[in-house]
Amino acid sequence: MTGFEPIAIVGRGCALPGALDPDQFWDNVARGRVSLDTVRPEDWRMPPSSMDTATAGLVRGFDDVFDPSGFRVDADQVAAYDPALRWVLHAARAALRDAGRDGSLARAGLILGNLGFPSRGLAAYAERIWLADHPDLLATLPHVSGVDARSRFCSGLPAHTAARALGLGAGAAAVEAACASALYAVKIACDRLHDGTADLMLAGAVSGCDGLIITLGFAALGGLSPTGHSRPFHRAADGLVPAEGAAIVALMRLGDAIDAGVHVHGVVRGVGLSNDGRTGGFLVPAEDGQIRAMRAAYEQAGFGPDTVSLLECHATGTPVGDAVEARATAGFFAAHPDLPVGSVKSNIGHALTASGAAGLLKLLGAIGAGVRPATAGPADPIAEMQRPPGRRGLRRRPGDPHLRRAPNNSAARGDSHRLARHQDRRRWCRRFP
């Protein structure tokens, strides 16, 4: 018996590396595309020929598709926002449209994961303040959009500004749980729906921190890939590759979605949270903490881990962290005869706060298509992934009618979060065309 009222996922939106909508994102994943780019000097506001080669998952071509009009804020003001805030508006509006919600949003809200580091807009604004007395140096910096004094409030401002621009009457909140932020946002959004204070919630996260700051930070921690390859669970993995972007889903109580005849992409059946406390290091999670989160999720869901068909892992490509997660997974799913696992970070890099939401979009696409996609890159898994049940998904498996349940795992600085999710398309297709 479960006490978790099922929550329907009724809308999706994103602005991610290589994909500005969820369908393109799924197509990239299904085809095994790797959407990592060489960082250009202007991406980090550096003078030409002033930096060594770096690699990241970058949002490209966004301004070509983003329409700043139609919000409850002047279009010129929207166009001047920090890129991260525009990604949020784009993804949130797409999720609402996907959910068929173009009317009143008086009882709709937003929970947005967002890392409290300087955004690209804030960094650019600060540089112009610092260099105000050095016009010769200031002239060497490339033009950057979104340079606005409001970028100083880069932690909570995107959530609250997006809620105002979209007309969300149930308010907004920002959550910072590092790489687990998106799935914490889903949990809090489910809570709002469960307690009846909202009828529709947007939940997800944005990874819009200044790329140079993030890259230097992970390099200082020893977690950055020196080769620029994002290879989760791979024997040759040497660190993570940072990525940027935003991904958001729209949520309703399942009963309400059925009554309204809304198309359901998936159903949240349980959420498990845990905190490791003190561990061996900033990038070293604890096995028992991850297992506690898994156990809590399945107790809420009311079904066992042996019933799932695909596992989306947090795996970032850091050798120690990946090995810990692989051992925890193998222990918890020991009774599962054959469980393919993977990580969308092999496709786009590590989107930090938005990584869990990107993984959720991948699972929604997999369940909708009945396909268990392969992990991108060559097949040379670490020892912990060379035996069942936690076997690295090495090849694409199409036409799987039994792909109905797929959990999603995110971990951050000792926080572990598992989202158990279930969709049975055969059951709902009669009501949701």
C-alpha positions in Angstrom: 0.0 0.0 0.0 1.3 3.5 -0.9 0.4 6.8 0.6 1.8 8.8 -2.3 -1.0 10.1 -4.5 0.1 9.7 -8.2 1.1 12.9 -9.9 0.8 13.1 -13.7 3.5 14.7 -15.9 1.4 16.6 -18.4 3.9 19.0 -20.0 7.5 19.3 -21.0 9.9 22.0 -22.1 13.6 22.5 -22.4 16.5 24.5 -23.7 19.5 22.1 -23.6 22.7 21.4 -25.5 21.7 20.3 -29.0 17.9 20.6 -28.3 15.5 23.5 -27.8 12.5 21.2 -27.4 11.9 17.8 -25.7 11.3 15.9 -29.0 14.6 17.0 -30.4 16.3 16.1 -27.1 14.8 12.6 -27.2 15.8 12.2 -30.8 19.4 13.1 -29.9 19.4 10.6 -27.0 17.8 7.8 -29.1 20.4 8.3 -31.8 23.3 8.5 -29.4 24.3 12.0 -30.4 26.9 13.8 -28.2 26.1 17.5 -28.0 29.3 18.9 -26.6 31.0 21.9 -28.2 34.3 23.6 -28.1 34.0 26.8 -26.0 34.5 29.9 -28.1 36.2 32.9 -26.4 33.0 35.0 -26.7 31.2 32.2 -24.7 33.2 33.2 -21.7 33.6 36.9 -22.7 37.3 36.5 -23.4 39.2 38.4 -26.0 39.9 36.4 -29.2 42.8 33.9 -29.1 43.1 34.4 -25.3 42.3 30.9 -24.0 43.1 27.3 -24.4 40.7 24.8 -25.8 37.8 23.8 -23.5 34.7 21.7 -24.0 31.2 22.1 -22.5 27.5 21.3 -23.2 26.3 24.7 -24.6 22.9 26.0 -25.6 23.3 27.1 -29.2 20.8 29.0 -31.5 18.5 29.9 -28.7 17.9 33.5 -29.8 16.9 32.3 -33.3 13.8 30.5 -31.8 13.0 32.4 -28.6 10.0 34.7 -28.9 10.2 37.4 -26.1 6.6 38.5 -26.7 3.4 37.0 -25.2 4.6 37.2 -21.6 3.1 39.5 -18.9 6.3 41.5 -19.1 7.3 43.9 -21.9 9.1 42.1 -24.7 12.1 44.4 -24.7 12.5 43.8 -21.0 12.4 40.0 -21.5 14.9 40.2 -24.3 17.3 42.0 -21.9 17.1 39.3 -19.3 20.0 37.0 -18.3 20.2 34.0 -20.8 19.3 31.6 -17.9 16.1 33.4 -17.2 15.1 33.4 -20.9 15.8 29.6 -21.0 13.4 29.2 -18.0 10.7 31.3 -19.7 11.1 29.3 -22.9 11.0 25.9 -21.2 8.1 26.8 -18.8 6.0 28.3 -21.6 6.5 25.1 -23.7 5.5 22.9 -20.8 2.3 24.9 -20.2 1.5 24.7 -23.9 2.2 21.0 -23.9 -0.2 20.7 -21.0 -2.9 22.6 -22.9 -2.8 25.5 -20.4 -3.2 28.8 -22.2 -6.0 30.1 -20.0 -6.1 31.0 -16.3 -3.1 30.0 -14.2 -4.4 31.4 -10.9 -3.7 28.1 -9.2 -0.5 27.3 -10.9 3.0 27.7 -9.4 6.7 27.1 -10.1 9.5 25.4 -8.2 12.8 26.0 -9.9 16.2 24.5 -9.0 19.0 27.0 -9.4 22.6 27.1 -8.3 23.5 30.1 -6.2 26.6 30.9 -8.3 27.1 34.0 -10.5 25.2 33.7 -13.7 26.6 34.7 -17.1 24.7 38.0 -16.8 26.0 38.8 -13.3 29.6 38.0 -14.3 29.4 40.3 -17.3 27.8 43.0 -15.2 30.5 42.8 -12.6 33.2 42.9 -15.2 31.9 46.1 -16.6 31.8 47.6 -13.1 35.3 46.5 -12.3 36.7 47.7 -15.6 34.8 51.0 -15.7 38.0 52.9 -15.1 39.9 50.9 -17.7 38.1 51.5 -21.0 41.0 50.0 -23.0 40.5 46.6 -21.3 36.7 46.9 -21.4 36.8 47.4 -25.2 38.4 44.0 -25.6 35.4 42.2 -24.1 32.8 40.9 -26.6 29.2 42.1 -26.5 27.0 40.1 -24.2 23.2 40.2 -24.0 21.5 40.1 -20.6 23.9 42.6 -18.9 21.5 44.0 -16.4 21.8 45.2 -12.8 19.0 42.8 -11.8 21.3 39.9 -12.6 22.8 40.5 -9.2 19.9 38.6 -7.8 20.7 35.4 -9.8 19.6 32.9 -7.2 15.9 33.5 -6.6 15.1 36.1 -9.3 14.6 33.7 -12.2 11.9 31.7 -10.4 10.0 34.7 -9.2 10.4 36.7 -12.5 9.3 33.7 -14.5 6.2 33.2 -12.3 5.3 36.9 -12.8 5.9 36.8 -16.6 3.8 33.6 -17.0 1.0 34.8 -14.7 1.3 32.0 -12.2 -1.0 32.9 -9.3 0.2 30.2 -6.9 3.7 31.8 -6.6 7.2 30.4 -7.0 10.1 29.2 -5.0 13.8 28.6 -5.8 15.6 25.5 -4.4 19.3 24.9 -4.3 20.4 21.3 -3.8 23.2 21.4 -6.3 22.9 18.5 -8.8 19.8 17.1 -7.1 17.9 20.5 -7.4 15.6 19.5 -10.3 14.3 16.4 -8.5 14.0 18.2 -5.2 11.9 20.7 -7.2 9.7 17.9 -8.4 9.3 16.6 -4.8 8.2 20.1 -3.5 5.9 20.6 -6.5 4.3 17.2 -5.7 3.8 18.4 -2.1 2.0 21.5 -3.3 -0.3 19.4 -5.3 -0.8 16.9 -2.5 -1.7 19.6 0.0 -4.2 21.2 -2.4 -2.5 24.7 -2.5 -2.1 24.4 -6.3 -3.8 22.5 -9.2 -0.8 22.7 -11.6 2.8 23.0 -10.8 5.9 23.6 -13.0 9.0 21.9 -11.7 12.6 21.7 -13.0 15.8 23.6 -12.9 18.2 25.8 -14.8 21.9 25.5 -15.1 22.9 29.0 -16.0 26.0 29.7 -14.0 28.9 31.5 -15.7 30.8 28.8 -17.6 34.2 30.1 -16.8 33.6 30.1 -13.0 32.1 26.6 -13.1 34.9 25.2 -15.1 37.6 26.7 -13.0 35.8 25.5 -9.9 35.6 21.9 -11.0 39.2 22.0 -12.1 40.2 23.2 -8.6 38.2 20.3 -7.1 39.9 17.8 -9.4 36.6 16.8 -11.0 37.0 18.3 -14.5 37.8 16.1 -17.4 41.1 17.2 -18.8 40.3 15.5 -22.1 36.9 17.1 -22.6 35.0 13.8 -22.8 31.9 13.0 -20.8 32.0 9.2 -20.2 29.8 8.0 -17.4 30.6 4.5 -16.1 33.4 4.3 -18.6 36.8 2.7 -17.8 38.6 5.7 -19.4 36.5 8.4 -17.7 38.6 11.1 -16.2 36.1 13.7 -14.9 33.0 15.6 -15.8 32.2 18.1 -18.6 29.9 21.0 -17.4 26.8 21.8 -19.3 24.2 24.5 -19.3 20.4 24.7 -20.0 17.0 24.4 -18.5 14.3 21.7 -18.4 10.9 21.9 -16.9 7.8 19.6 -16.5 4.2 20.5 -15.8 2.5 18.4 -13.1 -1.1 17.7 -12.1 -2.8 15.3 -9.7 -3.4 12.2 -11.8 -7.2 12.2 -11.1 -7.5 15.8 -12.2 -5.6 15.1 -15.4 -7.9 12.1 -16.2 -11.0 14.2 -15.5 -9.7 17.0 -17.8 -8.7 14.7 -20.6 -5.1 15.9 -20.5 -2.4 13.8 -22.2 -0.2 12.2 -19.6 3.5 11.7 -20.5 4.3 9.8 -17.3 3.3 9.4 -13.6 5.3 10.2 -10.5 4.7 7.3 -8.1 7.2 8.0 -5.4 10.1 10.2 -4.4 12.9 9.3 -2.0 15.4 11.7 -0.4 18.4 11.2 1.8 21.5 13.1 3.0 24.8 11.4 3.5 26.2 13.8 6.0 30.0 13.8 6.2 31.7 11.7 3.5 35.2 11.2 2.2 35.0 14.3 0.0 33.0 16.9 -1.8 32.6 14.6 -4.9 32.4 11.3 -2.9 28.9 10.1 -2.2 28.1 7.4 0.3 26.6 4.1 -0.8 24.2 3.8 2.2 22.8 7.2 1.5 21.9 6.4 -2.0 20.3 3.1 -0.9 18.2 4.9 1.7 16.9 7.2 -1.0 16.1 4.2 -3.3 14.3 2.3 -0.5 12.2 5.3 0.5 11.1 5.9 -3.1 10.0 2.3 -3.7 8.2 2.2 -0.3 6.1 5.2 -1.5 5.6 3.8 -5.0 4.2 0.5 -3.8 6.1 -1.7 -6.2 9.5 -3.3 -6.1 12.8 -2.5 -7.9 12.5 -5.8 -9.8 9.6 -4.3 -11.8 11.5 -1.5 -13.5 12.9 -1.7 -17.1 15.5 1.2 -17.3 17.5 3.1 -14.7 18.7 6.6 -15.3 21.7 7.2 -13.1 23.4 10.4 -11.8 26.8 9.1 -13.1 28.9 12.2 -14.1 32.1 10.6 -15.3 34.1 11.1 -12.1 35.7 7.7 -11.4 35.1 7.6 -7.7 31.5 8.9 -7.8 30.5 6.6 -10.6 32.0 3.5 -8.8 30.1 4.3 -5.6 26.8 4.7 -7.5 27.4 1.5 -9.4 28.0 -0.5 -6.2 24.9 1.0 -4.6 22.8 0.2 -7.6 24.1 -3.3 -7.9 23.3 -3.9 -4.2 19.8 -2.5 -4.3 18.8 -4.1 -7.6 20.5 -7.4 -6.8 17.3 -9.4 -7.5 16.8 -7.8 -10.9 17.8 -10.2 -13.7 18.7 -7.6 -16.3 18.6 -3.9 -15.7 20.1 -1.5 -18.3 21.4 1.6 -16.8 22.7 4.8 -18.3 23.3 8.5 -17.9 22.2 11.4 -20.2 25.5 13.1 -19.3 27.1 10.9 -22.0 25.0 13.0 -24.4 25.1 16.6 -23.0 27.6 16.7 -20.2 26.7 17.5 -16.6 24.0 20.1 -16.5 24.4 20.5 -12.7 21.1 21.7 -11.2 19.2 20.8 -14.4 20.8 17.3 -14.8 17.9 15.5 -13.0 15.3 17.2 -15.2 17.3 16.3 -18.3 17.3 12.7 -17.1 13.6 12.8 -16.5 13.0 14.0 -20.1 15.1 11.1 -21.3 13.0 8.6 -19.4 9.7 10.2 -20.6 11.0 9.8 -24.2 12.1 6.2 -23.6 8.8 5.2 -22.1 6.8 7.0 -24.8 8.8 5.4 -27.6 9.2 2.0 -25.9 12.9 2.2 -26.5 15.8 1.7 -24.0 18.5 3.9 -25.5 22.1 3.1 -25.4 24.6 5.2 -23.4 26.5 7.4 -25.9 30.2 6.6 -26.6 32.3 3.5 -26.9 31.5 0.4 -24.9 34.2 -0.1 -22.2 32.4 0.0 -18.8 34.0 0.1 -15.4 34.3 -3.2 -13.6 31.2 -2.5 -11.5 29.1 -2.3 -14.7 30.3 -5.5 -16.3 27.9 -7.8 -14.5 24.2 -7.7 -13.7 22.0 -6.2 -12.5 23.6 -2.8 -12.9 24.7 -3.3 -16.5 25.7 -0.3 -18.5 23.2 0.2 -21.4 25.5 -0.4 -24.4 23.1 -0.8 -27.2 19.7 0.6 -28.3 16.7 -1.7 -27.6 13.7 -0.7 -29.7 10.1 -1.9 -29.5 10.0 -2.8 -25.8 6.3 -3.1 -24.9 7.3 -3.8 -21.2 9.1 -0.5 -20.7 6.7 1.0 -18.2 8.7 1.9 -15.1 12.0 3.8 -15.0 13.6 5.4 -11.9 15.8 8.5 -12.0 18.7 9.2 -9.6 20.4 12.5 -8.8 23.0 13.1 -6.2 24.8 16.2 -5.0 27.4 17.0 -2.3 26.1 14.0 -0.3 22.4 14.5 -1.1 20.8 11.6 -2.9 17.4 11.7 -4.6 15.6 9.0 -6.4 12.4 9.6 -8.4 10.3 6.4 -9.1 8.1 7.0 -12.1 5.6 4.9 -13.9 3.6 5.2 -17.1 1.4 2.5 -18.7 0.5 3.8 -22.1 -1.8 0.8 -22.7 -3.8 1.8 -19.7 -4.2 5.5 -20.4 -4.3 5.6 -24.3 -8.1 5.3 -24.2 -8.4 8.5 -22.3 -5.4 10.4 -23.6 -5.3 10.5 -27.4 
